[in-house]
């Protein structure tokens, strides 16, 4: 008997120790030389003691652990590891008659055109489980003879459309010629699909009544619900691959549609369309996609249907994932704008990034303002008629009342054009219509009204613990995570000068308190004229044209001796130079305010100053208290008097000034680019993995 060919018998186990033991016991009772048997068990990530127990009980077998719970993948692994001329697939809940293998080997040895053969598969009670498989109406399939009493009606050997893989023997040449089992099917219907490919390659499938096997029907698959799910899902994949013209009509004849299992239906059509794109010609795809979309649009929303193809393009790597970044204040220089521009600079090599603005601004503007490389990004300007008609430079959402049309619907419509839409400037009235959406909140400025849409976003990012607190209090929302702004403003060290520097926008509402800072400086000059000799106050910041607040500031300085300077719309290099030379940094945003939104929500300028070893003296509120450790790396103040007091102490005590400057530089390292970059890239890599990967269902996750 040693001249008989080696047969590899592959059994897939998933938490089925009892059934697998019975199956293996039957293999060692086969009337086939044991030395010619290559018995392989593939474990599909069982969480029980299957692997250890089987190795201990059956040392003769070769056991491998699959990387995922995927039956088709397990069979491919078994084929890859197999040694035999013939390769058998056995369900772990099947047992074999002692002559089963001899009969099938003899049959295959005597007919080279037979790719696979199987025998009579019986239930434990003797009824028929399968004597082959056949196609029914609407491309459903069934086991021939299923549930019938065995009265000899199937005792004739014959060619069949396909074979049940609970117990089947393949010729190795057939498996190699036809190719891998399609792992997208996971389990069920993979035998039908493979049989179709065998047929196309000219291989025959043969049934013989003389090879007997018994099957504990669905003993290893958790019952009929799991079977129904995969059979219905995989029917769509089969059609997309082999009968594409039938795919659209199959939607309304599916059990998913009949049983109103619409989530399963959509998921199945989604993977089927990918299969269509992978296997069919562009001409067929171009014909079928409109048909499919029209049928689906009757069941699902148009926007859901319209998202299918764009996502599949990313999954298939036909294009990069696109990110649209909307910032209603992009045309202004500001910390929030730099925050999101930095995100874009970090992601532009990986993703296709478009800035969406309401006013004219260019990439070169952003690069100049923030010292960033944004060469691979683009800007799309969408003017909003409501604000254009009123000649408004600031896009203020608070003036849009409940009974008004929402002017930001135009931005919402554009958000559909991106895989990921980022609302970068906390404009709460933009409804996201993209598959994935991110709301960057520097502070929850407005109160919810009819147009409030923040709860519709997939993720919310907050820029400080101060913002986190008010997100919960004002909007009852929890951020996905908190991400401090990145600050990378260290410059070449130069000798420090007697300069007090304040950096902040000359906002129309005066929230940066430049007027109060002027008053504080003049108070220091008046109270300590000798000590303040040679000291200057420099106020740097951006401003829109025709800014009444800036005019007030300028008017206030008309009689000044020159010790107070304004640097309006200074470019990045000039601001860096000011940081390098300044000794003390002032920031008074929040002073005298009751409304928390008028506080500094984080304080990027403060960190920038600290990175340049400026000693910070900042208002004790908002996000500033998360940056400055009062008395160690700077000072916090609650009044103009306290601001003046701390400033005077530093001015008259050079050693203390140097100590605070050094500590400020050390503290500022916590807010540098590196931790921000790591977190941003990790977060977007997770998003990309979820969006650009078609995850196969795990049978172990199903709970019916």
HUZI-V495304 format. One record per helix or strand. SS is the DSSP state (2 for helix, 1 for strand). FROM is the first residue (numbers start at 0). TO is the last residue. If there is no record, write none. Layout:
# HUZI-V495304
SS;FROM;TO
SS;FROM;TO
This chain:
# HUZI-V495304
1;6;12
2;16;26
2;33;35
1;36;42
2;49;56
1;61;64
2;70;80
1;85;90
1;93;95
2;99;108
1;113;122
1;127;129
1;132;134
2;136;138
1;140;142
1;157;159
1;161;161
1;166;170
2;171;177
2;182;184
2;189;199
1;203;214
2;223;241
2;243;249
2;254;257
2;261;278
2;281;298
2;301;314
1;321;325
2;334;346
1;351;356
2;362;369
1;377;380
2;384;388
2;396;398
2;408;414
1;419;422
1;435;440
2;453;455
1;458;461
2;464;474
1;480;481
1;498;502
2;513;526
1;535;540
2;547;555
1;563;567
2;571;580
1;583;586
2;595;597
2;603;610
1;614;618
2;621;625
1;629;629
1;633;636
2;639;651
2;653;670
2;672;691
2;698;700
